[in-house]
Structures are given as structure tokens and as C-alpha cells.
């Protein structure tokens, strides 16, 4: 608050708050939550829907989900929030206790699933999502926490992405392609296996979308036979890689056997963007791999009913994956060979020798398993024994010591290595879609978009939503928080989609969103970068006597452009200075004159001090 000769001014940061409010308002977050969550009889002030909506604005704008800072933030943005919402807002509506109660509401599984269902259906209707072939993608992730696993049922010790065992929770999420827009999320204990979580997620996503013919895409864990059978029973399609052929170890060998000497005859695979628009011949150097397919019959029992269907096996060799696997194979071979040769060093001081055959063979097996090179080496070894006569000394009689060592010779099994090189890069994808519904090229293109699901987890674990570290201790609060943050992920994903769709329709790009390079443009802006453009927008409240004047920082052309791409009206900002307070020209002129006099006075004092 600044006071210049009786004139009071107050500056409030506006930034991206109107934009975020506009997005949440169009999504219908407040209305849906208030429709689903019953308001307690003793509840006073803003409804849970309003509290959660404004809290989401805080999370996305301030990039923190700490509850203790929300009340102070509301106090600092009171005028802006009341102007946007048209509600009387009290900072006491955002105490820790009130926010924790909202988390408990969101933690209720039945209520949360109803919120997701209504929200998903609204988004599909309002934003015309899911036109054409509907593709949903299932994937899971984990988050590590510092909670005591013995005191919690949600936070349990499980295997993390880095291969280590940590206390964690698990999220199973189904999203809508190509948006990367979350449809459903399930929170599970960190020690739960992924496989059983896919079917419930699929059923809920299908309920949101309705209809049949949905293409369900996922990683190898979705390829469990029971999950595939349930998708078939639901009248939908699936696409997933087999889980490293663990259940069918001989399948890859059987499928590749006829192609061992004629690999080059397998058809090349091209992505859609490599295809000539004029229908001419495609440049072979643009191929991403080779592939062929086979069919087989599948049977599964689902809910007591036997389901039969025909399944296609898409056997694909990605050139980039092939190079990666082969390079990794040769690195492992080099390391394994060095480790094997080091088992039997020359006789010298400080070098311990293996003295029995069983220990030598066990060490060879351990190294082969460590570097995954079983069968890639030939071995021969000789037992060497050396006698050393020790003279009598200090009352000890003379004796003969026998020193035993083994000499191991290692050579590479070129035939086995060639076989491993041939298998490198091949993967089996399974689908019940017919070739007319999904060609092998389309299947490869669809699966390569797996990064869309990873983008959601990147956002949840990034600075904007930062799902970890988890500051709440109660499990119901944590579950509600995870649900809340996925609402934020929906806002970001929807912003991406709208901007990119509208830019594509205009066949143009967006410039001015990269700090330090105003001319750089992109056709695929992220919501995070667009939000950053709305920094340093202020609402200035000037009070002269009983009259109040509101002034807003002018929006830049880039900011107007982003609002247009997001299908939001600029009145979200300009209406902040409208309303009950009538602009007073005389008061504003008086403020400007007083401000100018104050600046001149300060400049004069500065010159006097200098002299």
C-alpha cells in the first residue's frame, strides 16, 4: 500500500490467474465438483467446488501444493479473485483445515470416479474431442515418499523405476490420445503389481467415452491375456508389445526361424510423415524398420464366460532399436570377457587364485548372468599345481606346499553372437484389430506416441505440479491431493491441445514465448511456456477519498494471441477494471499529478545530496 498526499494505491499481481480461471470455468470443474460432492450442513463460505477451483489456480500459478501458503496468497489476490468469480471471498475459506477437508472429499473413491466421469464427458462434448478413431493409452508410474511403510497401507516398499526398492505409491492412468489428456487415475499401494490395475482403469475410461471400437494402447504389462480378453469382450481393440515373451519364450524363435536367411525380404515400415503426398514411391532410406505378421487363435475366460478371438502378431524390427540393442550387446561382451579373463590372473604377489573347479564354474556362471551373455563364450581351462618346499624353521618341520591355480581361456562363440545380433531389435506386438482397421505401419506409429502418456507423468513430477515430495501425512489427504493434481494436469494438457489444434488449422506458428529469443516460433507450444508469458501483469487500485480507480497492465499482442488460441476471451482481464467502481477522471489526473510531483521532489533531494 502506497500513500501519496492522501491518495492510496494498492498493487495486486494478476499474471496468469484470469487465464487459468477461464480454463477451469470452461472445463466445468467447479460445477461438477459441487454437483457430486455433498456440502456438509455446517459448511459456511465458499463451496468445495469454489475452494478447489481457486486452489488449483494457486497450484498452477505458484507451482506449489503446500496448503499453509494458500490463505496468504488469497489475501494478496483478493480483488482479482472476487472480480473473476463474482463471489465474496474470505481468506478463512482457505485455511489448512478447510483445504484438508476438500482433500478428504476428493479422496472418496466413488465421488472421485463420478467427478472424473462427468468431467471427461464434458471435455469431450465442449472441445469436440475423440473425433474419428478414439485411442486411449494406459500407463503407470510410482512416486517415492519418506513415510513409514509400516504405518501406512498406501505407502509401501516396492521396486522403483531406477531398480531400487523404495517406499512409494503407484498411479495407474488412462489418457486420451493424441492429447495426453488424463481420463481416469487410480491410486494404489506402492507394492501392487501393474497388471491387475489395467482392467479397472480400462472399464472406467470406457464408461467416460461410451461406445465401442476404442483402441486401447499400453506397454507390455497390459498384454496380460485376461486384460486382452476383457477388451475384446467390451467390443474394443488393443495394441501392446508382449512382455519380453516371458510367458511364451519359444514364440520369437518360432516366428523368426523362416526369416533367418531372408531378413532383407521383410517389408519396410514407414511412418505417415515419410509417405509421399503424391502417392509416389517412398524413399527406402526413410524406413524406420522392417516387419511381418502372423495370426493365431486366443481364448480367455472373462467373468465366467469363454471368449474366443483371432489375434495378429506384428513382428517388427526397429532400426534404431536394433542399433541400440546390438551396441549394448557388444559393450556387455567386452565387459564380460574382461571379467572372465580376470578370474585367473598370472601368479604374482597380491593376486588371489581360484583353487577348485566348482568355484571357477560358479564364477563363470555369475559373470554370464550379470552381463546377460549366456552361451556367448567358449571356455577351456587347465589346472596348474606347483610344489614349494619349505625348510624347517623355529621348531617347525620341513614340508611341501602345493599351490593350485586354474588357467582359463576364453573365446567368443561367434555363432551364438550372430544369433543374438539377428534377434536384436525385434519385438512382437499383439492386436485384435484387422489389417483394414490397423495396418502394421499405423500400429508402429500409434505405439511410438507412447511419450504422450509419459508427458503426463513428467508434468505430475515436474515443477508445476510436483506431486513429490508429499507433505501431507494422512493417507486420505495424500490420495485426495494426487487426484487434485491430476486435475491440474488436465488443464495443462488441454491448453497444449487447443493451441496446437488452432495453430494447425491456421497453418501458422506462435512466436514470443521463448525468453531471450522473441523471434523463435513453434507450432507445438506447451501450456507451461504460454503461462510464463503472462508474468508481470498488475492490477493497480487507486483510492482518492471515497472514489476508487482500477488500472490494469496493458496486455501485449502475444498475450492476446495466446488467449485467442486457447479460445478464451480477453474480457477475463479487461473486466477486472470494470464493475461497481466508476473510473474518476479527476481523481486519476490528481493521482498522476501527485505522482509526478513526488518524483520531481525526490529528484531534487537527490541533486541536493549530490551537491
URJO-V762739 format. One record per backbone hydrogen bond with DSSP energy under -1.0 kcal/mol. CO is the residue of the C=O (numbers start at 1). NH is the residue of the N-H. If there is no record, write none. Layout:
co:nh
CO:NH
CO:NH
This chain:
co:nh
2:9
4:7
7:4
8:543
9:2
10:541
12:539
14:17
16:20
17:21
18:22
19:23
20:24
21:25
22:26
23:27
24:29
28:32
29:33
30:34
31:35
32:36
33:37
40:43
47:51
48:52
49:53
50:54
51:55
52:56
53:57
54:58
55:59
56:60
57:61
58:62
59:63
67:70
69:73
70:74
71:75
72:76
77:81
78:82
79:83
80:84
81:85
82:86
90:93
91:94
95:99
96:100
97:101
98:102
99:103
100:104
101:105
102:106
103:107
108:112
109:113
110:114
111:115
112:116
113:117
114:118
115:119
116:120
117:121
118:122
119:123
120:124
121:125
122:126
123:127
124:129
134:215
135:177
136:217
137:175
139:173
141:171
143:169
148:151
154:190
156:168
158:166
160:163
164:160
166:158
167:145
168:156
168:190
169:143
170:188
171:141
172:186
173:139
174:183
174:184
175:137
176:180
176:181
181:176
184:174
186:172
188:170
189:192
194:197
195:198
197:201
198:202
199:203
200:204
201:205
202:206
203:207
204:208
205:209
206:210
214:237
215:136
216:239
217:138
219:222
220:223
224:228
225:229
226:230
227:231
228:232
229:233
230:234
231:236
232:235
235:213
237:216
239:218
240:430
242:244
243:246
248:251
250:254
251:255
252:256
253:257
256:259
257:260
262:265
263:266
267:291
269:288
271:274
272:275
276:279
283:286
284:287
288:319
289:269
290:317
292:315
294:313
296:311
298:309
300:307
302:305
305:302
307:300
309:298
311:296
312:431
313:294
314:429
315:292
316:427
317:290
318:322
319:323
320:324
321:325
322:326
323:327
324:328
325:329
326:330
327:331
328:332
329:333
330:334
331:335
332:336
333:337
334:338
335:339
336:340
337:341
338:342
340:343
348:351
356:360
357:361
358:362
359:363
360:364
361:365
362:366
363:367
364:368
365:369
366:370
367:371
368:373
373:376
376:413
378:411
380:409
382:407
384:405
386:403
388:401
390:399
393:396
396:393
399:390
401:388
403:386
405:384
407:382
409:380
411:378
412:414
413:417
414:418
415:419
416:420
417:421
418:422
419:423
423:426
425:318
427:316
428:242
429:314
430:240
431:312
434:438
439:443
440:444
441:445
442:446
443:447
444:448
446:449
447:450
449:452
450:454
451:455
453:457
454:458
455:459
456:460
457:461
460:467
462:466
474:478
475:479
476:480
477:481
478:482
479:483
480:484
481:485
482:486
483:487
484:488
485:489
486:490
487:491
488:492
489:493
490:494
491:495
492:496
493:497
494:498
495:499
496:500
497:501
498:502
499:503
500:504
501:505
502:506
503:507
503:508
510:522
514:517
517:520
522:510
526:530
527:531
528:532
531:534
532:535
537:14
537:15
538:553
539:12
540:551
541:10
542:549
543:8
544:547
547:544
549:542
551:540
556:560
557:561
558:562
559:563
560:564
561:565
562:566
563:568
564:567
569:572
570:573
570:574
571:575
573:576
574:577
575:578
584:588
585:589
586:590
587:591
588:592
589:593
590:594
591:595
592:596
593:597
594:598
595:599
596:600
597:601
598:602
599:603
600:604
601:605
602:606
603:607
604:608
605:609
606:610
607:611
